[in-house]
């Protein structure tokens, strides 16, 4: 028997929707913005909305109204002493490389023995078990128990969950099944089909995760995916469920910003984010160093800023790599800063750099923000990736295969000619960019909700 229900400042007989989202405002994660946009659609259905989330660790009271007819059901992050301790040990002792790190960078990194020891293999297996599915399983179970208390006397009409973490999507399915409410499952990244991560799953864990994925997709009234690649993989893996799998991409918020009339004869390139997994900056830096070696290039008119967690990639510190090279004078490594401080810094850039290498089935959310920024975009990604295909449909967007050194150097040379010599930049076509606004993308989600919810 669940404990006493959580009191909410609304009539308990009003129908409601329950949303499981580990990330939600005031969290600054991209996932929080996607879920906030989805939640904004629900009050129009005359449903109260209960959000089960960590809320970025904010101090919210159970039942606090955060928007009209939208109420917070906060669940705090439980301690993870064992897992955090093991991850720290791995970083300190094993010095493991990120998967798929640049070949050139990895070759220069100290690797130790080429054959992992038995202890290292056992450690990796044990860590994989702890990380099975995700590292939020304890939080998700707490969220499940809290959601039971919050909804036991409510008329639940809809359950929505977004993953990762997918453990919260699974417990949301339990709630939906228990209350016989329809369930919408949102995939921002792969769960089993097409899954790729720095932690390798043992075969038996992969088998379990695949069965879990199949069960929640089969039970869902609809499945939404943030990229064409994820939708394609799920339809291929579960052809009998393909009819319910829909594409609802991320998008940019607000209006498209105007392109400045002039660049002040400067080439100012900005990357904001973190260098992790496959976000390899070294192909860009090598091309920039080559550009500076060409005759007639004025280095004083070029700036390249890496803002955020950008100190190293692939066991190589950027400051060490830059030391003594031509581009050392033009590259700035800037610590992470709050969004309010970052926004005006990015407006001074003439080009926004996006690193999306080796992500065939995902589109980084910042891709959409860049399209609406009024600045030119330079994206390093493979042309047959989801990001490459999207940018290929927009005239003026610069997409370069990071493995094609000549093409990357040519792209920087062209940017220099236009921004520094001619003093102008190109604007992207408004109509093509508009289709990637979050409002347009959410029209698909609103149609799904309208077809599923019956009042």
C-alpha positions as CSV (number, residue, x, y, z in Angstrom):
1,X,0.0,0.0,0.0
2,X,1.6,3.3,-1.1
3,X,2.1,5.9,1.7
4,X,-0.2,8.9,2.0
5,X,-0.7,10.9,-1.2
6,X,1.2,14.1,-1.8
7,X,-1.2,17.1,-1.4
8,X,-1.6,19.3,-4.5
9,X,-3.3,22.8,-4.5
10,X,-5.8,21.6,-7.1
11,X,-9.0,19.6,-7.1
12,X,-8.0,15.9,-7.0
13,X,-10.8,14.9,-9.3
14,X,-9.4,16.9,-12.3
15,X,-7.8,14.7,-15.0
16,X,-4.0,15.0,-15.2
17,X,-0.9,14.0,-17.2
18,X,2.2,12.7,-15.6
19,X,5.6,13.6,-17.1
20,X,8.8,11.8,-16.0
21,X,11.9,13.9,-16.9
22,X,15.1,13.6,-14.9
23,X,16.0,17.0,-16.5
24,X,13.7,19.9,-16.2
25,X,14.0,23.6,-15.5
26,X,15.8,25.2,-13.8
27,X,18.3,22.6,-15.1
28,X,20.3,24.0,-17.9
29,X,20.5,20.7,-19.8
30,X,19.3,20.7,-23.4
31,X,16.9,17.9,-22.5
32,X,15.2,20.2,-20.0
33,X,14.3,22.6,-22.9
34,X,12.9,19.8,-25.0
35,X,10.7,18.6,-22.2
36,X,9.6,22.1,-21.2
37,X,8.4,22.6,-24.8
38,X,6.4,19.4,-24.7
39,X,4.9,20.2,-21.3
40,X,3.8,23.6,-22.6
41,X,1.4,21.8,-24.9
42,X,-0.4,19.8,-22.2
43,X,-2.5,22.5,-20.3
44,X,-4.3,23.2,-23.6
45,X,-5.7,19.7,-23.3
46,X,-7.4,20.8,-20.0
47,X,-5.2,18.4,-18.1
48,X,-3.3,19.3,-15.0
49,X,0.4,18.3,-15.5
50,X,2.5,16.7,-12.8
51,X,6.3,16.8,-13.5
52,X,8.4,14.2,-11.7
53,X,12.0,15.5,-12.0
54,X,15.2,16.4,-10.2
55,X,14.6,20.0,-11.3
56,X,18.3,20.6,-11.4
57,X,18.5,20.2,-7.6
58,X,16.3,23.2,-7.1
59,X,14.5,23.5,-3.7
60,X,10.9,23.0,-4.7
61,X,8.0,21.9,-2.5
62,X,5.9,18.9,-3.6
63,X,2.9,20.2,-5.5
64,X,4.5,23.7,-6.1
65,X,2.8,25.3,-9.1
66,X,5.6,26.2,-11.6
67,X,3.4,27.2,-14.5
68,X,-0.4,27.5,-14.8
69,X,-1.8,24.0,-14.2
70,X,1.7,22.6,-14.1
71,X,2.9,21.2,-10.7
72,X,6.3,20.0,-9.5
73,X,6.8,16.5,-7.9
74,X,10.5,16.9,-7.0
75,X,12.7,13.8,-6.4
76,X,16.2,14.5,-5.0
77,X,19.3,12.8,-6.4
78,X,20.2,9.9,-4.0
79,X,23.9,9.4,-3.1
80,X,26.0,7.3,-5.5
81,X,29.1,6.7,-3.4
82,X,30.0,3.3,-4.9
83,X,29.6,4.3,-8.5
84,X,31.2,7.8,-8.2
85,X,34.1,6.2,-6.3
86,X,34.7,3.6,-9.0
87,X,34.6,6.2,-11.7
88,X,37.2,8.2,-9.8
89,X,39.4,5.2,-9.4
90,X,39.1,4.5,-13.2
91,X,40.2,8.0,-14.0
92,X,43.1,8.0,-11.6
93,X,44.4,4.5,-12.2
94,X,43.3,3.1,-15.6
95,X,43.6,6.3,-17.6
96,X,41.1,4.9,-20.1
97,X,40.8,6.7,-23.4
98,X,37.4,8.0,-24.7
99,X,36.0,5.6,-27.3
100,X,36.8,6.6,-30.9
101,X,39.2,9.3,-29.9
102,X,41.2,10.8,-32.8
103,X,43.7,8.4,-34.2
104,X,46.4,11.1,-34.2
105,X,45.7,12.2,-30.7
106,X,45.3,8.7,-29.3
107,X,48.6,7.6,-30.8
108,X,50.3,10.4,-28.9
109,X,48.6,9.6,-25.6
110,X,50.3,7.4,-22.9
111,X,48.5,4.1,-23.2
112,X,50.4,1.8,-20.9
113,X,50.0,-1.9,-21.7
114,X,48.2,-2.8,-24.9
115,X,46.5,-5.7,-23.2
116,X,44.2,-5.0,-20.3
117,X,45.0,-6.9,-17.1
118,X,42.5,-9.3,-15.6
119,X,41.9,-6.8,-12.8
120,X,41.2,-4.1,-15.4
121,X,38.8,-6.3,-17.3
122,X,36.9,-7.3,-14.1
123,X,36.7,-3.7,-13.1
124,X,35.2,-2.8,-16.5
125,X,32.7,-5.6,-16.2
126,X,31.7,-4.5,-12.7
127,X,31.4,-0.9,-13.8
128,X,29.3,-2.0,-16.8
129,X,26.9,-3.8,-14.4
130,X,26.6,-0.7,-12.2
131,X,26.0,1.4,-15.4
132,X,23.6,-1.1,-16.9
133,X,20.9,0.9,-18.7
134,X,22.1,4.1,-16.9
135,X,23.4,5.5,-13.6
136,X,20.0,6.9,-12.5
137,X,18.3,3.6,-11.6
138,X,18.1,4.4,-7.9
139,X,16.7,7.9,-8.7
140,X,14.2,6.3,-11.1
141,X,12.9,3.9,-8.4
142,X,12.5,6.8,-6.0
143,X,10.6,8.7,-8.7
144,X,8.3,5.7,-9.2
145,X,7.4,5.5,-5.6
146,X,6.9,9.3,-5.4
147,X,4.7,9.2,-8.5
148,X,2.6,6.5,-7.0
149,X,1.9,8.6,-4.0
150,X,1.2,11.7,-6.1
151,X,-1.3,10.0,-8.4
152,X,-3.0,7.3,-6.3
153,X,-6.2,9.4,-6.1
154,X,-5.9,11.2,-9.5
155,X,-7.6,10.6,-12.8
156,X,-4.5,9.9,-14.8
157,X,-5.1,10.3,-18.6
158,X,-1.6,10.3,-20.0
159,X,2.0,9.4,-19.1
160,X,5.0,10.8,-20.9
161,X,8.7,9.9,-20.4
162,X,11.9,10.9,-22.1
163,X,15.2,9.1,-22.1
164,X,18.0,9.1,-21.4
165,X,17.9,8.1,-18.6
166,X,15.8,5.2,-19.7
167,X,15.4,3.8,-16.3
168,X,12.9,6.6,-15.7
169,X,11.1,5.7,-18.9
170,X,10.7,2.1,-17.7
171,X,9.2,3.1,-14.3
172,X,6.9,5.6,-16.1
173,X,5.7,2.6,-18.1
174,X,5.0,0.8,-14.8
175,X,2.8,3.8,-13.7
176,X,1.0,3.8,-17.0
177,X,0.3,0.1,-16.9
178,X,-0.9,0.3,-13.3
179,X,-3.3,3.2,-14.1
180,X,-4.3,1.9,-17.6
181,X,-3.2,5.3,-19.0
182,X,-1.7,5.7,-22.5
183,X,2.0,6.2,-22.6
184,X,4.2,8.3,-24.9
185,X,7.9,7.4,-25.0
186,X,10.4,10.0,-26.2
187,X,13.9,8.9,-27.4
188,X,16.5,11.7,-27.4
189,X,19.3,9.2,-27.8
190,X,19.4,5.4,-28.5
191,X,18.6,2.9,-25.7
192,X,19.5,-0.4,-27.3
193,X,19.0,-0.2,-31.0
194,X,22.1,1.8,-32.2
195,X,23.4,2.3,-28.7
196,X,27.0,3.5,-28.5
197,X,28.7,4.7,-25.3
198,X,32.1,4.8,-23.7
199,X,31.0,2.1,-21.3
200,X,30.7,-1.2,-23.2
201,X,27.7,-3.4,-22.3
202,X,28.4,-7.1,-21.7
203,X,26.4,-9.3,-24.0
204,X,24.0,-10.5,-21.2
205,X,23.3,-6.9,-20.2
206,X,22.7,-5.9,-23.8
207,X,20.2,-8.8,-24.1
208,X,18.3,-7.5,-21.1
209,X,18.2,-3.9,-22.3
210,X,17.0,-5.0,-25.7
211,X,14.1,-6.9,-24.0
212,X,13.3,-3.8,-21.9
213,X,13.3,-1.6,-25.0
214,X,11.0,-4.0,-26.8
215,X,8.6,-4.1,-23.9
216,X,8.2,-0.3,-23.4
217,X,8.0,0.3,-27.2
218,X,5.3,-2.3,-27.6
219,X,3.3,-0.9,-24.7
220,X,3.6,2.7,-25.8
221,X,0.8,4.5,-27.6
222,X,3.4,6.5,-29.5
223,X,7.2,6.7,-29.7
224,X,8.8,10.0,-30.6
225,X,12.5,10.3,-31.7
226,X,14.8,13.4,-31.7
227,X,16.6,12.4,-34.9
228,X,15.8,10.5,-38.2
229,X,18.6,8.0,-37.4
230,X,17.0,6.9,-34.1
231,X,13.6,6.6,-35.7
232,X,15.1,4.6,-38.6
233,X,16.8,2.2,-36.2
234,X,13.8,1.6,-34.1
235,X,11.5,1.0,-37.1
236,X,14.1,-1.5,-38.4
237,X,14.5,-3.2,-35.0
238,X,10.7,-3.3,-34.3
239,X,8.9,-3.4,-37.7
240,X,5.6,-4.4,-36.1
241,X,5.7,-1.2,-34.0
242,X,6.9,1.1,-36.9
243,X,3.5,2.7,-37.3
244,X,3.7,4.4,-33.9
245,X,7.3,5.7,-34.2
246,X,7.3,9.5,-35.1
247,X,10.1,12.0,-35.7
248,X,9.9,15.1,-33.5
249,X,13.3,16.8,-33.6
250,X,14.7,19.4,-31.3
251,X,14.6,23.0,-32.5
252,X,15.6,26.5,-31.8
253,X,13.5,28.7,-29.5
254,X,12.5,32.3,-30.3
255,X,13.1,34.2,-33.5
256,X,15.8,33.9,-36.1
257,X,18.4,36.5,-35.4
258,X,19.5,38.9,-38.1
259,X,22.9,38.5,-39.8
260,X,25.2,41.5,-39.2
261,X,25.7,43.7,-42.2
262,X,29.5,43.6,-41.7
263,X,32.1,41.5,-39.9
264,X,34.5,44.4,-39.2
265,X,37.0,42.5,-41.3
266,X,37.4,39.8,-38.6
267,X,37.0,36.1,-38.6
268,X,35.8,35.2,-35.1
269,X,35.1,31.5,-34.6
270,X,33.4,30.3,-31.4
271,X,32.8,26.9,-30.0
272,X,30.7,26.7,-26.8
273,X,30.3,23.4,-24.9
274,X,32.4,20.4,-23.8
275,X,35.0,18.3,-25.6
276,X,33.9,14.7,-24.8
277,X,33.2,11.5,-26.6
278,X,33.7,12.2,-30.3
279,X,33.9,16.0,-30.2
280,X,37.5,16.1,-31.5
281,X,38.8,19.7,-32.0
282,X,42.2,18.7,-33.4
283,X,41.2,18.5,-37.1
284,X,39.9,22.0,-36.9
285,X,43.0,23.2,-35.1
286,X,45.3,21.6,-37.6
287,X,43.5,23.2,-40.5
288,X,43.6,26.6,-38.7
289,X,47.3,26.2,-38.2
290,X,47.8,25.4,-41.9
291,X,45.7,28.5,-42.8
292,X,48.0,30.7,-40.8
293,X,51.0,29.4,-42.7
294,X,49.6,30.6,-46.0
295,X,50.9,33.9,-47.5
296,X,48.7,36.9,-47.1
297,X,46.9,35.7,-44.0
298,X,46.7,38.3,-41.2
299,X,46.6,36.3,-37.9
300,X,45.7,39.5,-36.0
301,X,42.2,39.4,-37.6
302,X,41.5,35.8,-36.6
303,X,40.2,34.6,-33.2
304,X,39.1,31.0,-32.3
305,X,37.5,30.6,-28.9
306,X,36.7,27.4,-27.1
307,X,34.3,28.2,-24.3
308,X,33.4,25.6,-21.6
309,X,35.0,22.3,-20.6
310,X,37.6,22.4,-23.4
311,X,40.9,21.9,-21.6
312,X,41.6,18.5,-23.1
313,X,40.5,15.8,-25.5
314,X,41.8,12.2,-25.8
315,X,44.3,12.6,-23.0
316,X,45.8,15.6,-24.8
317,X,45.6,19.1,-23.3
318,X,44.8,21.7,-25.9
319,X,47.2,24.2,-24.3
320,X,50.1,21.7,-24.6
321,X,49.2,21.0,-28.3
322,X,49.0,24.7,-29.1
323,X,52.3,25.6,-27.5
324,X,54.8,26.8,-30.1
325,X,52.3,26.5,-33.0
326,X,51.1,29.4,-35.2
327,X,47.5,29.2,-34.0
328,X,48.6,29.5,-30.3
329,X,48.2,33.3,-30.6
330,X,44.7,33.2,-32.0
331,X,43.1,30.3,-30.0
332,X,41.5,31.3,-26.6
333,X,40.5,28.7,-24.0
334,X,37.7,30.3,-22.0
335,X,36.2,28.6,-18.8
336,X,32.5,27.8,-18.8
337,X,30.2,30.7,-18.0
338,X,26.5,31.1,-17.2
339,X,24.1,31.2,-20.1
340,X,23.3,34.9,-19.4
341,X,27.0,35.7,-19.8
342,X,27.6,33.4,-22.7
343,X,24.9,34.8,-25.0
344,X,26.5,38.3,-25.5
345,X,29.9,36.6,-26.0
346,X,28.5,34.5,-28.8
347,X,27.0,37.5,-30.5
348,X,30.5,38.8,-31.2
349,X,31.4,35.7,-33.2
350,X,31.1,35.7,-37.0
351,X,31.1,31.8,-37.2
352,X,29.8,29.2,-34.8
353,X,31.7,25.9,-34.7
354,X,30.0,22.6,-34.1
355,X,31.8,19.3,-33.6
356,X,29.5,16.4,-34.4
357,X,31.9,13.7,-35.6
358,X,31.0,10.0,-35.4
359,X,27.4,10.6,-34.5
360,X,25.6,9.0,-37.4
361,X,22.2,8.9,-35.8
362,X,22.1,12.0,-33.6
363,X,21.9,15.7,-34.2
364,X,23.4,17.9,-31.4
365,X,20.8,20.3,-30.1
366,X,23.1,23.2,-30.6
367,X,22.9,22.6,-34.4
368,X,19.4,24.2,-34.3
369,X,20.5,27.1,-32.2
370,X,23.4,27.8,-34.6
371,X,21.0,27.8,-37.5
372,X,18.9,30.6,-35.9
373,X,21.9,32.6,-34.6
374,X,22.3,34.8,-37.6
375,X,25.9,33.7,-37.8
376,X,27.6,31.4,-40.3
377,X,28.0,27.8,-39.1
378,X,30.9,25.5,-39.6
379,X,30.1,21.9,-38.6
380,X,32.5,19.0,-38.6
381,X,30.6,15.8,-39.3
382,X,30.3,13.1,-41.9
383,X,28.1,13.9,-44.8
384,X,26.0,10.8,-44.4
385,X,25.2,11.5,-40.8
386,X,21.9,12.9,-39.6
387,X,23.6,16.3,-39.0
388,X,25.3,16.2,-42.4
389,X,22.0,15.4,-44.2
390,X,20.2,18.2,-42.3
391,X,22.8,20.8,-43.2
392,X,23.0,19.6,-46.7
393,X,19.4,20.7,-47.2
394,X,20.3,24.3,-46.2
395,X,22.2,26.4,-48.7
396,X,25.1,28.3,-47.1
397,X,25.6,26.0,-44.1
398,X,29.2,24.7,-44.0
399,X,29.4,21.0,-43.4
400,X,32.9,19.4,-43.7
401,X,34.0,15.9,-43.2
402,X,36.7,16.1,-40.5
403,X,38.7,13.4,-42.3
404,X,39.0,15.6,-45.4
405,X,41.9,17.9,-44.5
406,X,41.9,19.6,-47.9
407,X,38.1,20.4,-47.7
408,X,38.5,21.8,-44.1
409,X,41.4,24.0,-45.1
410,X,39.4,25.2,-48.1
411,X,36.4,26.0,-45.9
412,X,38.6,28.1,-43.5
413,X,40.2,29.8,-46.5
414,X,36.8,30.8,-47.9
415,X,35.6,32.1,-44.5
416,X,38.8,34.2,-44.2
417,X,38.3,35.7,-47.7
418,X,34.7,36.7,-47.0
419,X,34.9,37.7,-43.4
420,X,38.4,39.3,-43.3
421,X,39.0,40.5,-46.9
422,X,35.5,41.3,-48.1
423,X,34.1,42.0,-44.6
424,X,30.8,40.3,-45.1
425,X,29.1,37.0,-44.1
426,X,26.3,35.0,-45.7
427,X,22.9,34.6,-44.1
428,X,21.1,31.3,-44.2
429,X,17.7,31.1,-46.1
430,X,15.0,32.0,-43.6
431,X,12.3,29.6,-44.9
432,X,14.6,26.5,-44.7
433,X,15.7,27.5,-41.2
434,X,12.2,28.1,-40.0
435,X,11.2,24.5,-40.4
436,X,13.6,23.6,-37.6
437,X,12.1,25.9,-35.0
438,X,10.9,24.1,-31.9
439,X,7.4,25.5,-32.5
440,X,7.1,23.8,-35.8
441,X,8.6,20.5,-34.5
442,X,6.1,20.5,-31.6
443,X,3.1,20.7,-33.9
444,X,3.8,17.0,-34.5
445,X,3.8,16.3,-30.8
446,X,0.6,18.3,-30.3
447,X,-1.1,16.2,-33.0
448,X,0.0,13.0,-31.3
449,X,-1.4,14.1,-27.9
450,X,-4.6,15.1,-29.6
451,X,-5.0,11.7,-31.1
452,X,-4.2,9.9,-27.9
453,X,-5.8,11.8,-25.1
454,X,-9.6,11.4,-24.7
455,X,-11.3,13.9,-22.3
